[in-house]
Amino acid sequence: MADASGDERVTVVESEAEGGLHAASATDRGNRRSGNEDSHLAEFPVYIVADGMGGHDAGDVASAAVIRAFTPLVGRRDVRPDEVADVIRKAHQSVVSISDHTPRGAGSTLTGVVQVRHDGVPYWLVVNVGDSRVYRVRGSRFERMTIDHSIMQEQLDAGLLTLEEAETFAHKNVITRAVGAPDSPPDYWVHPVEPGERLMICSDGLHGEVAEADMFELLEANPDPADAVRALVDRALENGGHDNVTVIVVDVQHEAATDA
């Protein structure tokens, strides 16, 4: 999508890493927001999105603090799952400190994948706090790998809300866990790193604007990660762009080497 000057508005950043990983990412403030409270990191072995809460004086600071906690892991191929848990605890404490010094408080979602090693074998450690999401494409399958921590998801799980009703649910953006909030443990899943798979990590600025069927269509239509990211962000903006939108796409092009 181009801005009023005719220049391309969405800037996509690409990276390649060992294990045949090809990643691309982009973020945009959207059409209705004056600032961007999303932050992200897309450098091996960390591919995460953080969506800040707390207004212009705290949300962007909170999400940036989450990302900063993960930067010591960048470039390492020996990250252990317990180290990721330690990083999340540090991120939580950082956001609590920010919240304590702002009138409205602060918090952030945290969603994404970190490539970790167990007995020398690479795995994806999928982590989630809040309502940003991780999706996976493998062949003709498109699946969500995370579960939203939100009032809407609780209502859906309890059978009190249908998928059709969820489209217009008044509290769809209210989350029940956040980094920096009490009683907000992260969810974890461990997933093998599989050649040919594609992972997509996004803030709710994407999945709140673009239906999952349309996401899948765009991911299939754009085999290059950079093209896929640009198409997804553009579609969110075309559909209204009511929130900040951040997208990371990671392709596993061949099998990652195991440690001897």
C-alpha positions as CSV (number, residue, x, y, z in Angstrom):
1,M,0.0,0.0,0.0
2,A,1.2,3.5,-0.8
3,D,0.8,6.6,1.3
4,A,-0.4,9.9,0.2
5,S,3.0,10.8,-1.4
6,G,2.8,7.7,-3.6
7,D,5.7,6.0,-1.7
8,E,5.4,2.4,-0.4
9,R,4.2,2.7,3.2
10,V,5.0,-0.8,4.4
11,T,8.7,-1.5,4.9
12,V,9.6,-5.2,5.0
13,V,12.8,-6.5,6.7
14,E,14.2,-9.8,5.6
15,S,16.7,-12.2,7.3
16,E,18.1,-15.6,6.6
17,A,19.7,-18.0,9.1
18,E,21.1,-21.4,9.5
19,G,18.7,-24.3,9.2
20,G,17.4,-22.9,6.0
21,L,15.3,-20.2,7.8
22,H,14.1,-17.3,5.6
23,A,12.1,-14.7,7.5
24,A,10.5,-11.4,6.8
25,S,8.7,-8.9,9.0
26,A,6.8,-5.6,8.9
27,T,4.9,-3.3,11.3
28,D,2.5,-0.4,10.6
29,R,0.7,2.0,12.9
30,G,-2.6,1.4,11.0
31,N,-5.1,3.9,9.7
32,R,-6.6,5.0,13.0
33,R,-3.7,5.2,15.5
34,S,-1.2,8.1,15.8
35,G,1.5,5.9,17.1
36,N,2.6,2.2,17.1
37,E,2.6,0.2,20.3
38,D,3.6,-3.0,18.6
39,S,7.2,-4.2,18.7
40,H,8.8,-7.3,17.2
41,L,12.0,-9.3,16.8
42,A,12.7,-11.5,13.8
43,E,16.3,-12.6,14.1
44,F,17.4,-16.2,14.5
45,P,16.5,-17.9,16.7
46,V,13.8,-15.5,18.0
47,Y,10.6,-14.6,16.1
48,I,8.2,-12.8,18.4
49,V,5.6,-10.0,18.4
50,A,4.7,-7.8,21.4
51,D,1.5,-5.6,21.4
52,G,1.8,-3.0,24.1
53,M,-1.1,-1.6,26.2
54,G,-1.2,1.5,28.3
55,G,-1.5,4.4,25.8
56,H,1.1,6.4,24.0
57,D,3.1,7.0,27.1
58,A,3.5,3.3,28.1
59,G,2.3,0.8,25.6
60,D,5.2,1.2,23.2
61,V,7.7,1.3,26.1
62,A,6.2,-2.0,27.5
63,S,6.4,-3.8,24.2
64,A,9.9,-2.6,23.6
65,A,10.9,-3.9,27.0
66,V,9.6,-7.3,26.1
67,I,11.6,-7.4,22.9
68,R,14.7,-6.1,24.7
69,A,14.6,-9.0,27.2
70,F,14.9,-11.4,24.3
71,T,17.8,-9.8,22.5
72,P,20.6,-11.7,24.4
73,L,19.3,-14.9,22.7
74,V,19.8,-13.5,19.2
75,G,22.4,-15.4,17.1
76,R,22.6,-18.4,19.5
77,R,21.9,-21.9,18.3
78,D,22.1,-23.5,21.8
79,V,19.1,-21.8,23.5
80,R,17.4,-24.0,26.1
81,P,13.7,-23.9,26.9
82,D,14.4,-22.9,30.5
83,E,16.3,-19.9,29.3
84,V,13.3,-18.7,27.4
85,A,11.2,-19.0,30.6
86,D,13.8,-16.9,32.4
87,V,13.7,-14.2,29.7
88,I,9.9,-14.0,30.0
89,R,10.2,-13.6,33.8
90,K,12.6,-10.7,33.3
91,A,10.3,-9.2,30.7
92,H,7.5,-9.4,33.2
93,Q,9.5,-7.6,35.8
94,S,10.5,-4.9,33.4
95,V,6.9,-4.2,32.4
96,V,5.8,-4.2,36.0
97,S,8.4,-1.5,36.7
98,I,7.1,0.5,33.8
99,S,3.5,0.1,34.9
100,D,4.3,1.2,38.4
101,H,5.6,4.5,37.1
102,T,2.7,5.4,34.7
103,P,-0.8,6.7,35.6
104,R,-2.7,4.2,33.4
105,G,-0.4,1.2,33.9
106,A,1.2,-0.8,31.2
107,G,1.2,-4.3,29.7
108,S,2.0,-6.2,26.6
109,T,1.1,-9.4,24.8
110,L,4.0,-11.7,23.8
111,T,3.6,-14.3,21.1
112,G,6.0,-16.2,18.9
113,V,8.5,-18.9,18.5
114,V,12.1,-19.5,19.6
115,Q,14.2,-22.2,18.1
116,V,15.6,-24.2,21.1
117,R,17.7,-27.3,21.4
118,H,17.0,-30.5,23.3
119,D,19.5,-33.3,23.2
120,G,21.0,-31.5,20.2
121,V,17.8,-31.5,18.2
122,P,16.1,-28.2,17.1
123,Y,12.5,-27.5,18.1
124,W,10.2,-24.6,18.0
125,L,9.2,-23.4,21.5
126,V,5.9,-21.6,20.9
127,V,5.0,-19.1,23.6
128,N,1.9,-17.0,24.1
129,V,0.6,-14.4,26.6
130,G,-2.4,-12.4,25.4
131,D,-4.1,-12.4,22.0
132,S,-1.4,-12.1,19.4
133,R,-1.1,-15.3,17.5
134,V,1.1,-17.9,15.8
135,Y,-0.1,-19.8,12.7
136,R,1.4,-22.7,10.8
137,V,1.1,-23.6,7.1
138,R,2.1,-27.1,6.1
139,G,1.0,-28.2,2.7
140,S,-2.7,-27.6,2.5
141,R,-3.1,-27.3,6.3
142,F,-3.4,-23.9,8.0
143,E,-3.6,-24.1,11.8
144,R,-3.5,-21.7,14.7
145,M,-0.8,-22.8,17.2
146,T,-1.8,-20.5,20.1
147,I,-4.9,-19.9,22.1
148,D,-6.0,-16.4,22.8
149,H,-6.1,-15.2,26.4
150,S,-9.3,-13.1,26.0
151,I,-12.8,-12.7,27.2
152,M,-14.0,-13.6,23.8
153,Q,-12.1,-16.9,23.7
154,E,-13.3,-17.8,27.2
155,Q,-16.9,-17.2,26.0
156,L,-16.3,-19.3,22.9
157,D,-14.7,-22.1,24.9
158,A,-17.7,-22.1,27.3
159,G,-20.2,-22.3,24.5
160,L,-21.7,-18.9,25.4
161,L,-20.7,-17.3,22.1
162,T,-20.9,-18.6,18.5
163,L,-18.3,-17.8,15.9
164,E,-20.8,-15.6,14.1
165,E,-21.6,-13.7,17.3
166,A,-17.9,-13.3,18.0
167,E,-17.6,-11.1,14.9
168,T,-19.5,-8.3,16.6
169,F,-18.7,-9.2,20.3
170,A,-18.3,-5.9,22.2
171,H,-15.4,-7.1,24.3
172,K,-13.4,-8.9,21.6
173,N,-10.2,-6.9,22.4
174,V,-10.3,-7.5,26.2
175,I,-7.5,-9.8,27.1
176,T,-7.2,-11.9,30.3
177,R,-3.4,-12.3,30.5
178,A,-0.6,-9.9,29.7
179,V,3.1,-9.5,30.4
180,G,3.2,-7.2,33.4
181,A,-0.2,-8.2,34.7
182,P,-0.7,-10.5,37.8
183,D,-1.7,-14.2,37.3
184,S,-0.6,-14.2,33.7
185,P,1.5,-17.3,33.1
186,P,2.6,-18.0,29.5
187,D,1.4,-20.9,27.5
188,Y,4.1,-23.1,25.9
189,W,4.1,-25.7,23.2
190,V,7.0,-27.6,21.7
191,H,6.9,-28.4,18.0
192,P,9.5,-30.1,15.7
193,V,11.2,-27.9,13.1
194,E,9.9,-29.4,9.8
195,P,11.2,-28.6,6.3
196,G,8.6,-26.9,4.2
197,E,6.6,-25.4,7.0
198,R,5.8,-21.7,7.2
199,L,5.1,-19.9,10.5
200,M,3.2,-16.6,10.7
201,I,3.3,-14.5,13.9
202,C,1.0,-11.5,14.1
203,S,-0.6,-9.0,16.4
204,D,-4.4,-8.6,16.6
205,G,-4.1,-5.8,14.1
206,L,-3.9,-8.5,11.5
207,H,-6.2,-11.2,12.7
208,G,-8.8,-8.7,13.9
209,E,-9.0,-7.3,10.3
210,V,-8.4,-10.3,8.1
211,A,-10.3,-13.6,8.2
212,E,-8.2,-16.7,8.6
213,A,-9.3,-18.0,5.2
214,D,-8.0,-14.8,3.6
215,M,-4.7,-15.1,5.6
216,F,-4.2,-18.6,4.2
217,E,-5.0,-17.5,0.7
218,L,-2.4,-14.7,0.9
219,L,0.2,-17.0,2.4
220,E,-0.3,-19.5,-0.4
221,A,-0.4,-16.9,-3.1
222,N,3.0,-15.4,-2.0
223,P,5.7,-18.0,-1.7
224,D,8.3,-15.4,-0.9
225,P,8.1,-14.3,2.8
226,A,8.6,-10.6,2.0
227,D,5.8,-10.6,-0.5
228,A,3.6,-12.5,2.0
229,V,4.2,-10.1,4.8
230,R,3.6,-7.1,2.5
231,A,0.3,-8.6,1.2
232,L,-0.9,-9.4,4.7
233,V,-0.2,-5.9,6.1
234,D,-1.7,-4.3,3.1
235,R,-4.9,-6.3,3.4
236,A,-5.2,-5.4,7.1
237,L,-4.9,-1.7,6.1
238,E,-7.3,-2.1,3.2
239,N,-9.9,-3.7,5.5
240,G,-9.8,-0.7,7.9
241,G,-6.5,-0.8,9.7
242,H,-8.2,0.1,13.0
243,D,-5.1,-1.1,15.1
244,N,-1.4,-1.3,14.8
245,V,-0.5,-4.4,12.7
246,T,2.7,-6.5,12.8
247,V,3.4,-9.6,10.9
248,I,6.4,-12.0,10.8
249,V,6.6,-14.9,8.3
250,V,9.3,-17.6,8.7
251,D,9.9,-20.3,6.1
252,V,11.8,-23.5,7.0
253,Q,13.5,-24.3,3.7
254,H,15.5,-27.4,4.6
255,E,16.2,-29.6,7.6
256,A,18.1,-28.0,10.5
257,A,21.3,-29.7,11.5
258,T,21.4,-31.5,14.8
259,D,24.3,-31.2,17.2
260,A,26.8,-34.0,17.1
